[in-house]
Amino acid sequence: MANHDDSERNVLVSVLAGIGIGVLVGAVAGLLLAPKSGQETRDELSKALKDLSDRVSDISHTVSQKVSTAVEKTRATMTQKLGEVPPEGDEAVS
C-alpha cells in the first residue's frame, strides 16, 4: 500500500512541476516576443506572477484536500483490517 501512495505522490509532484515550468516558459516567451514598452512588460509580468501565485495556491489547496482524504481512507482501511489496537502500555491478557 505504501508503494502505491508513493507512486501517486510522485505523479502529483511531476504534474505540479510540469505546470509550474510551463507557466514560467510561457511567461518568458511572451515577454521576449511581445513588442511592448518596459512599463507594459513590467505590468504584464506582475500580473503573470500574481496569476501564478493564485494558481499555486489553488493547486496546493486541492492537493491538501486530496491528501487529507487519502489519509482518512487509509486510516479507515487500516482500522478495519487491524481492528482496534490497544493503547500503548496495555498488554494483551492471555
C-alpha positions as CSV (number, residue, x, y, z in Angstrom):
1,M,0.0,0.0,0.0
2,A,2.9,2.4,0.8
3,N,4.3,1.9,-2.7
4,H,1.0,2.9,-4.2
5,D,0.9,6.1,-2.1
6,D,4.5,6.9,-3.1
7,S,3.8,6.5,-6.8
8,E,0.7,8.7,-6.6
9,R,2.7,11.3,-4.7
10,N,5.4,11.2,-7.4
11,V,2.9,11.6,-10.2
12,L,1.3,14.5,-8.4
13,V,4.7,16.2,-7.8
14,S,5.6,15.7,-11.5
15,V,2.3,17.2,-12.7
16,L,2.7,20.2,-10.4
17,A,6.3,20.7,-11.6
18,G,5.2,20.5,-15.2
19,I,2.5,23.1,-14.6
20,G,4.9,25.5,-12.9
21,I,7.6,25.1,-15.6
22,G,5.0,25.5,-18.4
23,V,3.7,28.7,-16.8
24,L,7.2,30.1,-16.5
25,V,8.3,29.2,-20.0
26,G,5.1,30.7,-21.4
27,A,5.6,33.9,-19.5
28,V,9.2,34.3,-20.6
29,A,8.4,33.6,-24.2
30,G,5.5,36.1,-24.1
31,L,7.8,38.8,-22.6
32,L,10.6,38.2,-25.1
33,L,8.4,38.1,-28.2
34,A,6.0,40.9,-27.4
35,P,7.0,44.4,-28.7
36,K,5.9,46.5,-25.7
37,S,7.3,49.2,-23.6
38,G,9.2,48.5,-20.3
39,Q,6.3,49.6,-18.2
40,E,3.8,47.4,-20.1
41,T,6.1,44.5,-19.8
42,R,6.6,45.0,-16.0
43,D,2.8,45.3,-15.6
44,E,2.2,42.1,-17.5
45,L,5.0,40.4,-15.6
46,S,3.4,41.5,-12.3
47,K,0.0,40.2,-13.4
48,A,1.5,36.9,-14.6
49,L,3.3,36.4,-11.2
50,K,0.0,37.2,-9.4
51,D,-1.8,34.7,-11.6
52,L,0.9,32.1,-10.9
53,S,0.6,32.7,-7.2
54,D,-3.2,32.3,-7.3
55,R,-2.8,29.0,-9.3
56,V,-0.2,27.6,-7.0
57,S,-2.5,28.5,-4.0
58,D,-5.5,26.8,-5.7
59,I,-3.4,23.7,-6.5
60,S,-1.9,23.4,-3.1
61,H,-5.4,23.7,-1.5
62,T,-6.7,20.9,-3.9
63,V,-3.6,18.8,-3.1
64,S,-4.1,19.3,0.6
65,Q,-7.8,18.2,0.4
66,K,-6.8,15.1,-1.6
67,V,-4.0,14.2,0.8
68,S,-6.4,14.6,3.8
69,T,-8.9,12.4,2.0
70,A,-6.3,9.7,1.3
71,V,-5.1,9.8,4.9
72,E,-8.6,9.3,6.2
73,K,-9.3,6.5,3.8
74,T,-6.0,4.8,4.7
75,R,-6.7,5.2,8.4
76,A,-10.2,3.7,8.0
77,T,-8.8,0.8,6.0
78,M,-6.1,0.1,8.5
79,T,-8.5,0.3,11.4
80,Q,-10.9,-2.0,9.6
81,K,-8.1,-4.6,8.8
82,L,-6.3,-4.4,12.1
83,G,-9.2,-3.8,14.4
84,E,-8.7,-1.7,17.4
85,V,-5.1,-1.6,18.6
86,P,-4.7,-1.4,22.3
87,P,-3.2,1.9,23.6
88,E,0.5,1.9,24.4
89,G,1.3,0.2,27.7
90,D,-1.7,-2.1,27.7
91,E,-0.7,-5.7,27.3
92,A,-2.7,-8.5,25.9
93,V,-4.1,-10.8,28.6
94,S,-3.5,-14.5,27.8
